[in-house]
Amino acid sequence: MGSIKVAINGFGTIGKRVADAIDAQEDMEVSGVTKTGPSFGCELAIKKGFPLYCTFDDDDRISQFSKKGYSCVGGLSDLLAISDVVVDCSPGKLGAENLEKYQSAGIKYIFQGGEKHELTGLSYTSSANHLENLNAIGTRVVSCNTTGLSRTLVPLFEHCGSLKVECTMIRRAADPGDSGKGPINAIKPVLKVPSHHGPDVMTVKPEIEINSLAVAVPTTIMHVHSIIADLPKGHGLDTDSILRMWTDTPRVIIMNGLEDRIPTTAEVMEMARDIGRKWGDLHEIFVWEDGVKLVGDRLYYFQAIHQESDVIPENVDCIRALMGVEGDWRKSVLRTDEAISRYYST
Ligand SMILES: NC(=O)c1ccc[n+]([C@@H]2O[C@H](COP(=O)([O-])OP(=O)(O)OC[C@H]3O[C@@H](n4cnc5c(N)ncnc54)[C@H](OP(=O)(O)O)[C@@H]3O)[C@@H](O)[C@H]2O)c1
């Protein structure tokens, strides 16, 4: 099969990152990206050479782009007509409306974690259920938090055969580019308990029994998860072997807060900037080695999630699953990550 043509509907925080990750791959290309109207993000699309389309099909809105000096190729329908799959990166809750458009265009689709599992009846993370998504018409890449939980819990579950988890999501209040969200001087508990985050893991790995609470805190850079997992009797693990298991897990980074002098999310983000990916992204889940401890059969640990970027390589793997070109999730992950690494090192 030739290069997979991928449309990005919504070129915002997630959309622009997914576009770059696709551009890095040899087996896929960005057929176009959409914006609702001319704004600063259009410049980036033009600079990258991504064909720019309007989110809507009406001529009035399309013509607004040229008035601001941007060349707009057409409306969403034109883009869907020349693409194999669309990655929907629109703000959450627009899914139902957009799904109709994708279905009438007869195109495969991937939604993001701002949409509910019920929209697609299928969800995705690379390590949990790649095979289940093979050749599917459409799916949803779960949220940044669910992706993060899945990265460390799935290998643990696969070793143990069962797992009961309680966790607290300590959530960033807003993305760095958002000016309309908060809190800015408060800690805000999510009063819908349990929160949706833990149970959302069960949309990709239903066998993991998990519940969660969530609080929003005044930071923009990362989420932190505080996790307690009860392992079944006879698991045969100790703290060191769990750390080794995660060291061998793709897209998990383990460092020692004290010895590596990386005690908070501020230093983790500084380390991410050193890696050299654009926007200072960290696709990996960060686990503090000295914050992991197995006491009896109960495992305690903390992990940090770069909310804007951990789902990005998952979208690439998900495209391969839907298009039926790679059934082995580990091979896809390796291919995705090596390509991204080359892309940013040249
Ligand atoms: N940000 C995160 O940390 C994060 C992490 C994981 C998952 N997600 C999920 O990813 C999705 C996108 O979030 P985001 O943070 O990237 O949002 P965002 O930064 O607000 O970007 C949304 C993009 O969608 C465009 N858009 C607006 N209305 C649209 C419509 N009707 N159809 C198509 N596109 C439309 C916007 O266009 P304009 O630029 O023209 O306004 C913008 O480019 C959501 O489901 C979210 O829950 C977000």
The ligand as an ORCA input file, in Angstrom:
! r2SCAN-3c Opt
* xyz 0 1
  N      -4.684     19.600     25.317
  C      -4.478     18.471     25.966
  O      -3.728     18.469     26.935
  C      -5.122     17.218     25.511
  C      -4.531     15.996     25.858
  C      -5.093     14.800     25.386
  C      -6.264     14.840     24.640
  N      -6.837     16.059     24.351
  C      -8.057     16.032     23.547
  O      -7.717     16.381     22.201
  C      -8.811     17.083     21.580
  C      -8.293     18.415     21.089
  O      -7.893     19.192     22.197
  P      -6.892     20.402     22.046
  O      -6.354     20.667     23.397
  O      -5.955     20.184     20.933
  O      -7.901     21.585     21.653
  P      -7.519     23.019     21.093
  O      -6.121     23.363     21.390
  O      -8.607     23.924     21.537
  O      -7.612     22.842     19.501
  C      -8.825     22.526     18.896
  C      -8.720     22.749     17.398
  O      -9.945     22.387     16.799
  C     -10.395     23.433     15.953
  N     -11.865     23.441     15.918
  C     -12.746     24.248     16.547
  N     -14.004     23.903     16.247
  C     -13.906     22.846     15.404
  C     -14.854     22.012     14.715
  N     -16.171     22.240     14.810
  N     -14.392     21.009     13.929
  C     -13.069     20.793     13.803
  N     -12.132     21.543     14.410
  C     -12.567     22.550     15.196
  C      -9.787     24.685     16.494
  O      -9.678     25.568     15.384
  P      -9.084     27.054     15.497
  O      -7.618     26.869     15.735
  O      -9.382     27.638     14.191
  O      -9.790     27.681     16.653
  C      -8.442     24.178     17.007
  O      -7.473     24.195     15.981
  C      -9.907     17.141     22.652
  O     -10.733     16.005     22.516
  C      -9.116     17.041     23.951
  O      -9.890     16.581     25.026
  C      -6.281     17.232     24.741
*
